[in-house]
Amino acid sequence: MKQNKENVVFCLSSLDSLQAQLISMGVIPTLVRLLGVHSQNTALTEMCLIAFGNLAELESSKEQFASTNIAEELVRLFRKQVEHEKKEMIFEVLAPLAEN
């Protein structure tokens, strides 16, 4: 059941029509908490990064991202990563956040 919930959040975060609903429901702080608590879970970490990547450039998400410690979590995760591909995923999320 947990895997199904993760897949739903991942799928929904990539659909334009539902992104605003996810943001208004507070998905960003929830994903940041999941990332911090479960950073050892590779599948969950990847799901969070993909969702963040899909949501980071939306104007409506800026306030929620600003109210979290997402930058600190991503930098911490970046430093721990040994895989180049994962570091690249983290950087792709950090870049639009840095612009905001």
Backbone bond lengths (Angstrom), bond angles and torsions (degrees), N, CA, C in turn:
res aa  C-N    CA-C-N  psi(-1)  N-CA   C-N-CA  omega(-1)  CA-C   N-CA-C  phi
1 M - - - 1.455 - - 1.528 111.38 -
2 K 1.342 116.69 -40.47 1.454 120.36 179.78 1.523 110.81 -60.71
3 Q 1.334 116.65 -42.93 1.459 120.94 179.14 1.527 110.71 -60.38
4 N 1.327 117.95 -38.70 1.462 121.29 178.53 1.516 111.53 -62.80
5 K 1.331 117.25 -41.25 1.466 120.51 178.23 1.516 110.58 -62.83
6 E 1.345 116.87 -41.81 1.460 121.01 178.51 1.518 110.47 -61.52
7 N 1.319 116.62 -43.44 1.465 120.75 -179.95 1.518 111.54 -64.96
8 V 1.330 117.53 -37.42 1.460 121.25 178.98 1.515 110.00 -64.00
9 V 1.341 118.05 -46.39 1.472 120.97 179.84 1.515 109.89 -62.60
10 F 1.328 117.63 -42.60 1.457 121.19 178.98 1.522 111.01 -60.65
11 C 1.316 116.79 -49.09 1.465 120.97 -178.42 1.518 111.78 -64.70
12 L 1.312 116.29 -43.69 1.455 119.62 -178.03 1.517 111.97 -66.62
13 S 1.341 116.86 -34.68 1.459 118.84 -177.66 1.515 112.30 -68.48
14 S 1.320 118.29 -14.58 1.454 120.26 179.69 1.531 112.70 -98.30
15 L 1.307 118.88 0.02 1.459 122.21 179.37 1.521 109.52 -102.88
16 D 1.321 115.88 119.67 1.461 121.10 -176.07 1.516 113.29 -54.50
17 S 1.310 117.31 -42.04 1.463 120.34 -174.12 1.529 112.58 -67.56
18 L 1.318 117.73 -22.58 1.458 120.44 -177.29 1.529 113.82 -104.94
19 Q 1.317 116.90 -8.49 1.459 119.56 -178.29 1.529 112.07 -61.45
20 A 1.309 117.16 -41.96 1.467 120.16 179.55 1.527 111.05 -62.35
21 Q 1.326 116.79 -38.56 1.465 120.31 178.13 1.527 110.66 -64.58
22 L 1.309 116.83 -42.88 1.458 120.19 178.74 1.523 110.87 -61.28
23 I 1.318 115.59 -42.96 1.459 119.73 -179.80 1.523 110.40 -64.57
24 S 1.325 117.23 -44.30 1.469 119.78 -179.71 1.527 111.80 -67.17
25 M 1.331 117.21 -23.89 1.458 121.02 177.22 1.529 111.90 -82.22
26 G 1.319 117.64 -5.46 1.462 120.87 178.11 1.511 114.48 83.44
27 V 1.325 117.33 32.93 1.460 120.03 -177.23 1.531 112.40 -67.93
28 I 1.313 118.34 -30.74 1.464 120.04 -175.55 1.532 111.83 -64.77
29 P 1.340 119.62 -52.45 1.474 117.94 177.01 1.528 112.76 -59.82
30 T 1.320 116.91 -34.26 1.467 120.61 178.35 1.520 110.59 -64.26
31 L 1.325 117.09 -45.14 1.462 121.06 178.96 1.528 111.50 -65.56
32 V 1.329 117.49 -36.88 1.468 120.73 177.90 1.529 109.62 -63.36
33 R 1.338 116.88 -43.08 1.473 120.11 177.50 1.525 110.78 -62.76
34 L 1.322 116.84 -43.19 1.469 120.03 177.98 1.528 111.17 -60.22
35 L 1.309 116.28 -42.47 1.461 121.17 -179.62 1.522 110.34 -62.37
36 G 1.319 117.14 -42.44 1.461 120.88 -179.47 1.515 113.12 -68.58
37 V 1.313 116.81 -40.26 1.460 121.33 -175.66 1.529 111.91 -80.79
38 H 1.304 116.70 -35.15 1.471 121.02 -172.96 1.526 112.56 -116.36
39 S 1.320 117.45 35.95 1.466 118.99 -175.98 1.523 112.98 -66.07
40 Q 1.332 118.64 -14.49 1.468 121.49 176.69 1.528 111.64 -80.76
41 N 1.321 116.74 -15.87 1.463 121.94 -179.35 1.533 108.08 -85.29
42 T 1.308 116.34 102.10 1.466 121.78 -174.35 1.519 113.12 -59.82
43 A 1.313 117.24 -44.05 1.470 120.34 -178.45 1.522 111.15 -64.78
44 L 1.319 116.96 -43.08 1.463 120.83 179.42 1.526 110.98 -67.43
45 T 1.324 116.63 -39.40 1.466 120.84 177.88 1.523 110.28 -61.46
46 E 1.318 117.09 -45.50 1.465 120.41 178.69 1.521 111.30 -62.67
47 M 1.321 117.01 -42.29 1.462 121.24 179.23 1.527 110.22 -60.42
48 C 1.330 116.44 -44.51 1.469 120.22 179.02 1.528 110.62 -62.45
49 L 1.325 117.05 -44.55 1.467 120.36 -179.42 1.521 111.89 -62.60
50 I 1.315 117.07 -41.25 1.468 120.22 178.21 1.524 110.25 -64.46
51 A 1.328 116.33 -44.45 1.471 119.84 178.79 1.525 110.59 -62.47
52 F 1.348 117.34 -44.63 1.464 120.58 177.96 1.519 110.54 -59.90
53 G 1.322 116.38 -42.90 1.464 120.38 179.32 1.515 112.16 -60.06
54 N 1.324 116.81 -38.66 1.463 120.85 179.21 1.522 112.56 -72.97
55 L 1.318 116.74 -28.49 1.468 120.43 -175.55 1.524 113.99 -98.04
56 A 1.322 118.32 -19.80 1.465 122.18 -170.39 1.523 114.62 -62.27
57 E 1.304 117.51 -30.62 1.463 119.42 -175.34 1.523 113.76 -91.49
58 L 1.321 116.70 -0.88 1.464 119.87 179.75 1.527 110.86 -79.21
59 E 1.305 115.80 134.50 1.466 120.75 178.12 1.526 111.24 -57.55
60 S 1.322 116.42 -39.47 1.461 121.01 -176.57 1.527 113.18 -70.15
61 S 1.322 118.10 -13.33 1.462 120.48 -178.43 1.518 113.47 -93.75
62 K 1.315 117.40 -14.09 1.469 121.21 -173.05 1.525 112.75 -57.20
63 E 1.323 116.95 -43.66 1.464 120.38 -177.86 1.532 111.15 -64.19
64 Q 1.331 116.47 -42.60 1.464 118.97 179.64 1.520 111.36 -66.76
65 F 1.318 117.23 -42.31 1.461 118.67 177.63 1.530 110.23 -61.79
66 A 1.330 117.01 -40.02 1.460 120.67 -179.00 1.525 112.36 -65.76
67 S 1.315 117.10 -26.26 1.470 120.08 -178.04 1.527 112.90 -86.93
68 T 1.329 117.39 3.86 1.467 121.06 -179.28 1.524 110.24 -115.32
69 N 1.315 115.69 174.93 1.460 121.07 174.54 1.530 110.45 -100.06
70 I 1.316 116.60 36.75 1.458 122.35 -175.83 1.524 112.33 -56.96
71 A 1.314 117.85 -42.24 1.468 119.99 -178.12 1.524 110.72 -61.97
72 E 1.328 116.86 -45.28 1.458 120.63 179.43 1.530 111.56 -62.59
73 E 1.329 115.97 -42.71 1.469 120.42 179.26 1.528 110.87 -63.42
74 L 1.324 116.43 -42.84 1.465 119.68 -178.75 1.523 111.85 -68.64
75 V 1.325 117.33 -39.28 1.466 120.16 177.88 1.526 109.99 -65.62
76 R 1.319 117.52 -42.41 1.465 121.96 177.47 1.532 109.77 -59.89
77 L 1.320 116.19 -46.19 1.457 121.42 179.50 1.529 111.20 -64.70
78 F 1.325 116.28 -40.12 1.470 121.70 179.29 1.526 110.73 -59.76
79 R 1.318 116.12 -44.28 1.470 120.78 -178.86 1.523 112.29 -65.28
80 K 1.320 117.46 -30.72 1.459 121.89 -178.43 1.525 112.95 -81.93
81 Q 1.318 116.88 -20.10 1.468 120.78 -174.39 1.522 111.50 -74.28
82 V 1.318 115.54 140.20 1.455 120.91 173.58 1.532 110.61 -108.99
83 E 1.330 116.68 -21.93 1.457 120.44 -179.45 1.532 110.28 -81.20
84 H 1.321 114.87 127.62 1.465 120.22 -179.95 1.530 111.74 -59.86
85 E 1.327 116.80 -40.22 1.467 121.17 -178.11 1.537 111.46 -61.08
86 K 1.316 116.81 -41.07 1.475 120.79 179.44 1.530 110.64 -68.93
87 K 1.334 116.19 -39.62 1.464 119.71 177.17 1.527 110.18 -61.21
88 E 1.326 115.92 -39.26 1.459 120.78 178.96 1.533 110.62 -65.01
89 M 1.329 117.12 -40.90 1.468 120.97 177.76 1.526 110.56 -60.57
90 I 1.324 115.91 -43.47 1.467 120.71 -179.39 1.518 109.57 -64.64
91 F 1.325 117.24 -44.32 1.456 120.88 179.44 1.520 111.68 -61.39
92 E 1.331 116.89 -37.57 1.472 121.15 179.80 1.527 111.64 -65.57
93 V 1.317 117.22 -25.83 1.463 120.40 175.34 1.534 109.84 -83.30
94 L 1.322 116.38 -41.23 1.467 120.54 -178.37 1.539 112.52 -64.13
95 A 1.319 117.22 -37.25 1.473 120.77 -175.22 1.532 112.64 -57.12
96 P 1.331 120.57 -54.02 1.468 118.57 179.26 1.533 112.83 -67.47
97 L 1.323 116.81 -29.07 1.465 119.11 178.26 1.526 109.82 -67.98
98 A 1.325 116.54 -37.44 1.465 120.74 179.33 1.528 111.05 -65.75
99 E 1.321 116.89 -33.03 1.455 120.85 178.41 1.522 111.68 -67.02
100 N 1.322 116.53 -27.57 1.456 121.14 -178.50 1.503 111.10 -85.69
